Amino acid sequence: MGRIEDDTKIFTDHNVYILGAGFSVDAGIPVLKDFLHSMRASLNWLRNQGREHEREATSQVLRFRKQAASAALRVDLNIENIEDLFSLAAASGQYPLAQSVSTAIAATLDYSIEHAKPQFFEARVNHAFTGPNDWEEKHKDAEYSICRIPYYDVYAGLLTGKAGTPDRYMKNTIITFNYDCVLDDAVKKWKVPVWYGFEKDSVEYDNSSTCAQGSTDQTLPILKLHGSVNWAETEKRDGKVKIFGSYADVLASESRPALIPPTWRKSFTGALSQVWDTAVSALSEATRVIIIGFSMPPTDMHIKFLLAAGLQENISLRKIYCFDPNTSVEENLFKNFRPDLKAQGIAEFFPYKTDLLVRGVHNNYQPTSHLFNRNLDNLSNLSLG
């Protein structure tokens, strides 16, 4: 558990990763400001796929976008940004649209992933190490192989600790605002069970689900605060959630994805409130908080109070790192955290994309991940493939 065994419960190596939309960009998933472009592009694809229910839901959202143009004539709104658009729908009493929004978001994600160009790293892999079994071997000698590895296999190897040297005190938790299952699927390739943070027997599990139904030392918590494309509302609409193996399984069941759309009017109720509570608990034990691809908007009160609730009794915290290629995020970071944490060397910002966490660009070509005590000993000489 990475805990000093006494009543103080000080955790010595618990990394809590907070992932935003920027973390999923390498999988072809658009950030908020570009999401409507991908939504429009998905319409013909959905029609050609015979997915009329999703196409109609997406069309309904885009029709509302057209109607919303008049609001932007008088008020400073960016209705090309889905957060502004869906917030307007909520504020104007048109939130029955939310029944279409979740389906449209999930369909757009599916379209974006399907049309993304796969991206790869190349790495030297020792023969004694066993990773996911579908890596392409490009060269082999007596000691190691050069393998072509999908981006998210490397990211999952980093976030689970499986790509490095095992440590008995290591613990990792993922808190994410993303709906997609790109990381979930990559983690499973490392044979690490994913736990979504729900209490046992509080949600339903479809036969297609492969996630863990409870927490153990072997599971990786992936806490999806805004829902997931492989979660669905139950038929009773009672706030409970049903977990499926994939979005395709949700579609096959004719269910609606259980997502909280990106608006100011977020409501963490029912089963999703348990995920929030689990995230607060994880932050209370964090040794390090590592923020990746999340813009930390100061107007998002949910993240500010999540951090406040989680860290108020934390006596283990040593460092806060934030990685984002947009340099303006640094200002947002220190609107959420006290600015004096920068002067104290506790909180640091790095203008890095996600791939720079695993490639040798920092401190004598060590992967940047060494800053937060995670190595990639079994995947050396990483380069873009």
RAUR-V297683 format. One record per run of one state. SS is the DSSP state (H for helix, E for strand, L for the rest). FROM is the first residue (numbers start at 1). TO is the last residue. If there is no record, write none. Layout:
# RAUR-V297683
ss->(SS:SS)
from->(FROM:FROM)
to->(TO:TO)
This chain:
# RAUR-V297683
ss->(L:E:L:E:L:E:L:H:L:H:L:H:L:H:L:H:L:E:L:E:L:E:H:L:E:L:H:L:E:L:E:L:E:L:E:L:E:L:E:L:H:L:E:L:H:L:E:L:H:L:E:L:H:L:H:L:E:L:H:L:E:L:E:H:L:E:L)
from->(1:3:4:11:12:14:20:21:28:32:49:52:74:82:92:95:116:120:127:136:141:144:151:161:171:177:182:190:194:196:204:206:212:213:220:225:227:234:241:244:247:253:257:260:271:285:288:293:301:312:319:324:329:337:340:344:347:351:354:358:360:363:366:368:373:380:385)
to->(2:3:10:11:13:19:20:27:31:48:51:73:81:91:94:115:119:126:135:140:143:150:160:170:176:181:189:193:195:203:205:211:212:219:224:226:233:240:243:246:252:256:259:270:284:287:292:300:311:318:323:328:336:339:343:346:350:353:357:359:362:365:367:372:379:384:385)
